[in-house]
């Protein structure tokens, strides 16, 4: 991550068991600015299979770009 010099948004689902939010946080901590780290409550890894959760994630992305 130290070699990446572009804006980055990392989004974690609070309930994600495949990519743990704390692991993503380690990547975030090593990223260059500008950067944002977002944890979405009550969302797991497979949110893409639930249209309501997809909407929540998409809204967070739009708010933060």
N, CA and C atoms as an extended XYZ file, in Angstrom:
195
Properties=species:S:1:pos:R:3:atomname:S:1:resname:S:1:resid:I:1 pbc="F F F"
N         0.816       -1.198        0.000 N   UNK     1
C         0.000        0.000        0.000 CA  UNK     1
C         0.857        1.258        0.000 C   UNK     1
N         2.051        1.181        0.502 N   UNK     2
C         2.909        2.375        0.561 CA  UNK     2
C         3.255        2.894       -0.834 C   UNK     2
N         3.199        2.025       -1.840 N   UNK     3
C         3.537        2.439       -3.207 CA  UNK     3
C         2.337        2.987       -3.966 C   UNK     3
N         1.145        2.846       -3.411 N   UNK     4
C        -0.078        3.310       -4.072 CA  UNK     4
C        -0.309        4.772       -3.690 C   UNK     4
N        -0.431        5.622       -4.696 N   UNK     5
C        -0.602        7.058       -4.446 CA  UNK     5
C        -1.834        7.588       -5.172 C   UNK     5
N        -2.968        6.989       -4.873 N   UNK     6
C        -4.256        7.429       -5.399 CA  UNK     6
C        -5.239        7.478       -4.236 C   UNK     6
N        -6.283        8.287       -4.356 N   UNK     7
C        -7.305        8.276       -3.291 CA  UNK     7
C        -7.896        6.869       -3.143 C   UNK     7
N        -8.187        6.499       -1.909 N   UNK     8
C        -8.721        5.158       -1.659 CA  UNK     8
C        -9.829        5.212       -0.615 C   UNK     8
N       -10.856        4.426       -0.867 N   UNK     9
C       -11.934        4.218        0.101 CA  UNK     9
C       -11.993        2.718        0.358 C   UNK     9
N       -11.842        2.323        1.596 N   UNK    10
C       -11.978        0.924        1.970 CA  UNK    10
C       -13.263        0.782        2.767 C   UNK    10
N       -14.100       -0.152        2.326 N   UNK    11
C       -15.394       -0.355        2.971 CA  UNK    11
C       -15.454       -1.776        3.511 C   UNK    11
N       -15.777       -1.876        4.786 N   UNK    12
C       -15.895       -3.174        5.437 CA  UNK    12
C       -17.307       -3.368        5.944 C   UNK    12
N       -17.782       -4.586        5.845 N   UNK    13
C       -19.043       -4.939        6.472 CA  UNK    13
C       -18.757       -5.379        7.900 C   UNK    13
N       -19.481       -4.842        8.824 N   UNK    14
C       -19.282       -5.160       10.245 CA  UNK    14
C       -19.330       -6.672       10.498 C   UNK    14
N       -20.190       -7.388        9.771 N   UNK    15
C       -20.398       -8.819        9.997 CA  UNK    15
C       -19.593       -9.702        9.047 C   UNK    15
N       -18.695       -9.112        8.269 N   UNK    16
C       -17.910       -9.869        7.285 CA  UNK    16
C       -16.981      -10.827        8.005 C   UNK    16
N       -17.096      -12.108        7.691 N   UNK    17
C       -16.246      -13.132        8.300 CA  UNK    17
C       -15.144      -13.580        7.335 C   UNK    17
N       -15.248      -13.195        6.048 N   UNK    18
C       -14.244      -13.571        5.057 CA  UNK    18
C       -13.108      -12.553        5.006 C   UNK    18
N       -13.464      -11.278        4.966 N   UNK    19
C       -12.485      -10.183        5.023 CA  UNK    19
C       -12.817       -9.382        6.274 C   UNK    19
N       -12.160       -9.711        7.343 N   UNK    20
C       -12.470       -9.102        8.630 CA  UNK    20
C       -12.183       -7.601        8.607 C   UNK    20
N       -13.093       -6.800        9.171 N   UNK    21
C       -12.872       -5.356        9.197 CA  UNK    21
C       -11.526       -4.967        9.809 C   UNK    21
N       -11.082       -5.689       10.825 N   UNK    22
C        -9.799       -5.344       11.443 CA  UNK    22
C        -8.616       -5.624       10.510 C   UNK    22
N        -8.763       -6.590        9.594 N   UNK    23
C        -7.708       -6.837        8.611 CA  UNK    23
C        -7.687       -5.713        7.572 C   UNK    23
N        -8.857       -5.285        7.157 N   UNK    24
C        -8.940       -4.174        6.213 CA  UNK    24
C        -8.401       -2.894        6.845 C   UNK    24
N        -8.598       -2.747        8.140 N   UNK    25
C        -8.088       -1.577        8.858 CA  UNK    25
C        -6.557       -1.529        8.814 C   UNK    25
N        -5.914       -2.688        8.847 N   UNK    26
C        -4.453       -2.733        8.740 CA  UNK    26
C        -3.986       -2.230        7.380 C   UNK    26
N        -4.706       -2.590        6.333 N   UNK    27
C        -4.388       -2.090        4.994 CA  UNK    27
C        -4.572       -0.577        4.974 C   UNK    27
N        -5.676       -0.117        5.536 N   UNK    28
C        -5.969        1.313        5.592 CA  UNK    28
C        -4.854        2.082        6.305 C   UNK    28
N        -4.393        1.570        7.403 N   UNK    29
C        -3.372        2.263        8.183 CA  UNK    29
C        -2.068        2.427        7.410 C   UNK    29
N        -1.826        1.549        6.442 N   UNK    30
C        -0.609        1.632        5.636 CA  UNK    30
C        -0.809        2.357        4.317 C   UNK    30
N        -2.010        2.808        4.058 N   UNK    31
C        -2.309        3.512        2.807 CA  UNK    31
C        -1.918        4.980        2.915 C   UNK    31
N        -1.629        5.571        1.774 N   UNK    32
C        -1.320        6.996        1.700 CA  UNK    32
C        -2.602        7.812        1.665 C   UNK    32
N        -2.504        9.064        2.039 N   UNK    33
C        -3.638        9.995        1.940 CA  UNK    33
C        -3.833       10.396        0.486 C   UNK    33
N        -5.020       10.772        0.093 N   UNK    34
C        -6.257       10.772        0.865 CA  UNK    34
C        -6.848        9.367        0.958 C   UNK    34
N        -7.442        9.090        2.102 N   UNK    35
C        -8.007        7.764        2.335 CA  UNK    35
C        -9.179        7.860        3.293 C   UNK    35
N       -10.093        6.892        3.158 N   UNK    36
C       -11.239        6.779        4.063 CA  UNK    36
C       -11.454        5.312        4.370 C   UNK    36
N       -11.883        5.045        5.589 N   UNK    37
C       -12.222        3.688        6.011 CA  UNK    37
C       -13.627        3.724        6.577 C   UNK    37
N       -14.495        2.897        6.034 N   UNK    38
C       -15.904        2.892        6.429 CA  UNK    38
C       -16.291        1.475        6.840 C   UNK    38
N       -16.907        1.349        7.996 N   UNK    39
C       -17.475        0.068        8.424 CA  UNK    39
C       -18.982        0.233        8.410 C   UNK    39
N       -19.645       -0.627        7.652 N   UNK    40
C       -21.094       -0.550        7.535 CA  UNK    40
C       -21.718       -1.561        8.500 C   UNK    40
N       -22.524       -1.067        9.445 N   UNK    41
C       -23.153       -1.957       10.430 CA  UNK    41
C       -24.090       -2.978        9.781 C   UNK    41
N       -24.118       -4.162       10.361 N   UNK    42
C       -25.069       -5.224        9.999 CA  UNK    42
C       -24.936       -5.705        8.566 C   UNK    42
N       -23.760       -5.514        7.947 N   UNK    43
C       -23.523       -5.969        6.577 CA  UNK    43
C       -22.427       -7.023        6.617 C   UNK    43
N       -22.640       -8.117        5.878 N   UNK    44
C       -21.634       -9.165        5.780 CA  UNK    44
C       -20.940       -9.150        4.430 C   UNK    44
N       -20.170      -10.173        4.143 N   UNK    45
C       -19.390      -10.242        2.908 CA  UNK    45
C       -20.279      -10.397        1.670 C   UNK    45
N       -21.358      -11.126        1.794 N   UNK    46
C       -22.209      -11.429        0.642 CA  UNK    46
C       -23.377      -10.464        0.487 C   UNK    46
N       -23.160       -9.209        0.849 N   UNK    47
C       -24.226       -8.207        0.757 CA  UNK    47
C       -24.782       -8.098       -0.654 C   UNK    47
N       -23.968       -8.403       -1.649 N   UNK    48
C       -24.394       -8.243       -3.050 CA  UNK    48
C       -25.582       -9.129       -3.417 C   UNK    48
N       -25.899      -10.093       -2.587 N   UNK    49
C       -27.047      -10.965       -2.825 CA  UNK    49
C       -28.331      -10.421       -2.196 C   UNK    49
N       -28.243       -9.263       -1.547 N   UNK    50
C       -29.388       -8.655       -0.880 CA  UNK    50
C       -29.533       -7.216       -1.394 C   UNK    50
N       -30.570       -6.965       -2.168 N   UNK    51
C       -30.729       -5.657       -2.808 CA  UNK    51
C       -30.795       -4.507       -1.802 C   UNK    51
N       -31.388       -4.729       -0.648 N   UNK    52
C       -31.434       -3.669        0.369 CA  UNK    52
C       -30.033       -3.340        0.880 C   UNK    52
N       -29.209       -4.356        1.069 N   UNK    53
C       -27.846       -4.123        1.531 CA  UNK    53
C       -26.990       -3.492        0.434 C   UNK    53
N       -27.223       -3.875       -0.813 N   UNK    54
C       -26.521       -3.247       -1.939 CA  UNK    54
C       -26.818       -1.750       -1.953 C   UNK    54
N       -28.063       -1.392       -1.720 N   UNK    55
C       -28.456        0.014       -1.688 CA  UNK    55
C       -27.715        0.761       -0.576 C   UNK    55
N       -27.610        0.150        0.592 N   UNK    56
C       -26.910        0.771        1.723 CA  UNK    56
C       -25.442        1.004        1.380 C   UNK    56
N       -24.798       -0.004        0.827 N   UNK    57
C       -23.384        0.115        0.465 CA  UNK    57
C       -23.201        1.186       -0.611 C   UNK    57
N       -24.042        1.166       -1.632 N   UNK    58
C       -23.944        2.159       -2.705 CA  UNK    58
C       -24.127        3.579       -2.181 C   UNK    58
N       -25.050        3.769       -1.260 N   UNK    59
C       -25.261        5.096       -0.673 CA  UNK    59
C       -24.016        5.560        0.090 C   UNK    59
N       -23.374        4.658        0.797 N   UNK    60
C       -22.146        5.006        1.521 CA  UNK    60
C       -21.042        5.397        0.546 C   UNK    60
N       -20.917        4.647       -0.532 N   UNK    61
C       -19.906        4.974       -1.531 CA  UNK    61
C       -20.168        6.374       -2.101 C   UNK    61
N       -21.393        6.636       -2.482 N   UNK    62
C       -21.726        7.936       -3.069 CA  UNK    62
C       -21.497        9.078       -2.094 C   UNK    62
N       -21.778        8.863       -0.820 N   UNK    63
C       -21.564        9.905        0.187 CA  UNK    63
C       -20.085       10.229        0.366 C   UNK    63
N       -19.236        9.278        0.043 N   UNK    64
C       -17.824        9.423        0.375 CA  UNK    64
C       -16.886        9.615       -0.814 C   UNK    64
N       -17.467        9.757       -1.998 N   UNK    65
C       -16.572       10.025       -3.144 CA  UNK    65
C       -16.630       11.479       -3.524 C   UNK    65
